[in-house]
């Protein structure tokens, strides 16, 4: 099966990574080989994916209108790229807030872009991946959404990474149809480097996609655990809301100083209509 989307327009590409290249039929759409680097000795290759507005916001934070799709206007190239990223990862990690925004979501390639479901499934098989990525949820208190449909998928494997208190609160989820593992990784907070090591060594996760939210991104950046960043720069202005309903930016929950602020270099830039698609790399590779 070949992808059905019209090609992106490559504007710039300076990726010289050694690693597994994207299959030719997907290169014809994406415009490059996007070689996946090898995992680090103690953690997976980790890449982020966000859609941002012109003013750097990632959510309108309105009831029923808080997802990244509302920022991208559910742009098909953005959704296809999300599908590609999910197709090439062994696990997807997100915070409990992301689950609350989209309780009916499944973090798979075919869910986000159904027209190319068969092509994405073939890509996962060709690269030796499981049919669906491991679903990893980060939560301090274990108060995940009970009605989230991801727990009702009997063929899904879910990891809940939480604190000691959160582990006790999350135990009822192990009675759901999905296979659910609970990791107790700290008293006050989740030990992120330890989580990464466990994902690599105990779950075989070589490539990890992180889909949010902004506080999860901030925590991973502060811990030096992010390799690449995929950002869709969208032709929409969101503005700032009152403090009672703030509209988050790309990174929240951490404030860097100029001397230690994470810095990245641009690897590629492509275009589809009025949307720009940036890939950047931090100095971890």
C-alpha positions in Angstrom: 0.0 0.0 0.0 1.2 3.5 -0.9 0.3 6.7 1.0 -2.5 8.8 -0.6 -1.6 12.3 0.6 -0.2 14.9 -1.8 3.5 15.6 -1.2 4.9 18.2 1.1 7.1 20.9 -0.4 10.6 20.6 1.0 12.2 24.0 1.7 15.3 23.0 3.6 16.8 19.7 4.8 20.1 19.4 6.6 19.7 16.0 8.3 22.8 13.8 8.1 21.7 11.3 10.7 22.8 7.7 10.5 20.0 5.3 11.0 17.0 3.5 9.5 15.6 5.5 6.6 12.0 6.0 5.8 10.5 3.6 3.1 10.7 5.2 -0.4 6.9 5.4 -0.8 6.7 7.5 2.3 9.8 9.6 1.3 7.8 10.5 -1.8 5.3 12.2 0.4 7.4 13.6 3.2 10.3 14.7 1.0 13.2 13.1 2.9 14.4 9.9 4.5 13.9 10.9 8.1 16.5 8.5 9.4 15.8 7.3 13.0 18.9 7.4 15.2 19.8 4.6 17.4 18.6 4.7 21.0 20.9 6.1 23.7 22.6 3.6 26.0 20.0 4.4 28.8 16.9 5.6 27.0 15.0 5.7 23.7 15.5 8.2 20.9 12.8 10.7 21.9 10.9 13.1 19.7 8.1 15.5 20.3 5.2 16.6 18.2 3.1 19.8 18.6 1.0 22.2 16.5 1.5 25.8 17.5 -0.3 29.0 16.5 1.5 32.1 15.1 1.7 33.4 18.7 3.0 30.2 20.1 -0.1 28.7 21.7 -0.9 25.0 21.6 -4.5 25.1 22.8 -7.6 27.4 22.9 -8.4 25.8 26.3 -12.1 26.0 25.6 -14.7 23.2 26.3 -14.6 20.9 23.3 -12.0 23.0 21.6 -8.7 22.3 23.4 -6.9 19.9 21.1 -4.1 20.4 18.7 -6.5 19.9 15.9 -8.2 23.1 16.8 -4.9 24.9 16.3 -4.1 23.2 13.0 -7.7 23.4 11.7 -7.4 19.6 11.4 -5.0 20.1 8.5 -4.6 16.8 6.6 -0.8 17.2 6.2 -0.5 17.8 9.9 -2.6 14.7 10.7 -0.7 12.6 8.1 2.6 13.6 9.7 1.2 12.7 13.1 0.3 9.3 11.7 3.8 8.9 10.3 5.4 9.8 13.6 3.2 7.3 15.4 3.9 4.7 12.8 7.7 4.9 13.4 7.6 4.9 17.2 7.6 2.0 19.6 5.7 4.0 22.3 3.7 7.2 22.6 3.9 9.2 25.8 1.5 11.8 27.0 0.3 13.4 30.2 -3.1 12.8 31.9 -4.2 16.3 30.8 -4.0 15.2 27.1 -6.2 12.2 27.9 -8.8 14.6 29.4 -8.9 16.8 26.3 -9.5 13.8 23.9 -11.0 10.9 25.9 -12.1 9.1 22.7 -8.7 9.2 21.2 -6.4 6.2 20.4 -2.7 7.2 19.9 -2.2 5.2 16.7 -1.4 6.2 13.1 -4.6 4.8 11.7 -6.7 6.7 14.2 -5.3 10.1 13.3 -5.2 9.5 9.6 -7.6 6.7 8.5 -7.1 7.1 4.7 -3.6 5.6 5.0 -4.3 3.1 7.8 -3.1 0.1 5.7 0.0 1.9 4.5 0.9 2.9 8.1 0.3 -0.7 9.3 2.6 -2.0 6.5 5.3 0.5 7.5 5.1 -0.7 11.1 5.4 -4.4 10.0 8.3 -3.6 7.7 10.2 -1.9 10.5 9.5 -4.7 12.9 7.2 -2.9 15.2 4.1 -4.1 17.1 0.7 -3.4 15.5 0.1 -0.6 17.9 2.6 1.5 19.9 2.8 1.1 23.7 0.6 3.8 25.2 2.4 5.5 28.1 0.6 7.9 30.4 2.3 10.2 32.9 0.3 11.2 35.9 1.2 12.4 39.4 -2.0 11.4 41.2 -3.2 8.4 39.1 -6.4 10.2 38.4 -6.8 9.2 34.8 -10.1 9.6 33.0 -12.2 6.5 33.7 -14.2 6.9 30.5 -11.1 7.1 28.2 -11.7 4.5 25.5 -8.0 3.6 25.3 -8.6 1.4 28.4 -11.3 -0.6 26.6 -9.0 -1.9 23.8 -8.1 -5.5 24.6 -5.2 -5.5 22.1 -3.6 -2.4 23.7 -0.7 -2.4 26.1 -0.7 0.6 28.5 1.9 1.8 31.0 0.9 4.3 33.7 4.0 6.1 35.1 3.1 7.7 38.4 4.0 8.3 42.0 3.6 6.0 45.0 0.2 7.7 45.8 -0.8 7.6 42.2 0.0 3.9 41.8 -2.6 3.1 44.4 -5.2 5.4 42.8 -4.6 3.8 39.3 -5.0 0.2 40.3 -8.6 0.0 39.2 -7.5 0.5 35.6 -5.9 -2.9 35.7 -9.4 -4.5 35.6 -10.1 -2.9 32.2 -9.9 -4.9 28.9 -6.5 -3.4 28.0 -3.3 -4.7 29.5 -2.3 -2.1 32.1 1.1 -1.9 33.9 1.6 0.6 36.7 5.1 2.0 37.5 5.6 3.5 40.9 8.5 6.0 40.1 8.6 8.4 43.1 7.1 9.9 46.1 6.4 13.5 45.0 7.2 13.3 41.3 7.9 10.8 38.5 11.6 10.0 38.0 11.7 10.6 34.3 15.3 9.3 33.6 14.3 6.1 35.4 11.1 5.8 33.3 13.1 6.2 30.1 15.5 3.5 31.2 12.6 1.1 32.0 11.0 1.8 28.7 14.2 0.9 26.9 15.3 -2.1 28.9 12.0 -3.7 30.0 9.7 -2.8 27.2 12.1 -2.6 24.2 11.2 1.0 23.3 13.9 2.2 20.9 11.9 5.2 19.6 9.6 7.3 21.8 7.1 9.8 20.5 5.9 12.4 23.1 2.6 14.2 22.3 2.2 16.4 25.3 1.2 18.3 27.0 3.3 21.4 27.5 4.2 20.6 31.1 5.4 17.1 30.1 7.5 18.8 27.4 8.9 21.2 29.9 9.8 18.5 32.3 11.5 16.4 29.7 13.5 19.4 28.3 14.6 20.3 31.8 15.8 16.7 32.3 17.7 16.7 29.0 15.6 13.9 27.6 14.5 15.3 24.2 16.3 14.7 21.0 14.1 16.0 18.2 11.1 18.3 17.9 8.5 18.3 15.2 6.4 21.4 15.2 3.6 22.4 12.8 3.5 26.2 12.6 -0.1 27.0 11.8 -1.7 30.1 10.2 -3.9 31.0 13.2 -3.6 33.5 16.1 -5.0 32.4 19.4 -4.3 35.2 21.8 -4.0 35.1 25.6 -7.0 34.3 27.8 -7.7 35.5 31.3 -5.7 33.8 34.1 -8.8 31.6 35.0 -8.5 29.9 31.6 -4.9 30.3 30.4 -4.0 29.2 26.9 -0.7 27.3 27.2 2.3 27.8 25.0 4.6 25.1 23.7 6.5 24.7 27.0 5.0 25.2 30.5 5.9 24.5 34.1 9.6 25.4 33.8 11.5 28.7 33.4 15.0 28.5 32.0 17.7 31.1 32.4 19.6 32.4 29.4 22.7 30.5 30.3 21.0 27.1 30.5 18.1 27.4 28.1 17.8 24.5 25.8 18.9 25.3 22.2 18.1 23.4 19.1 19.3 23.5 15.5 16.9 23.3 12.5 17.1 20.1 10.6 14.4 20.5 8.0 11.5 22.8 6.9 8.7 21.9 4.6 5.4 23.4 3.6 1.9 22.4 2.7 -0.4 25.3 1.9 -0.1 27.9 4.7 1.3 25.4 7.2 5.0 25.1 7.9 6.5 21.9 9.3 9.7 22.3 11.3 12.0 19.6 12.6 14.7 20.6 15.1 17.3 18.8 17.1 18.6 19.4 20.6 22.3 18.7 21.5 21.6 15.2 22.9 22.6 13.4 19.8 
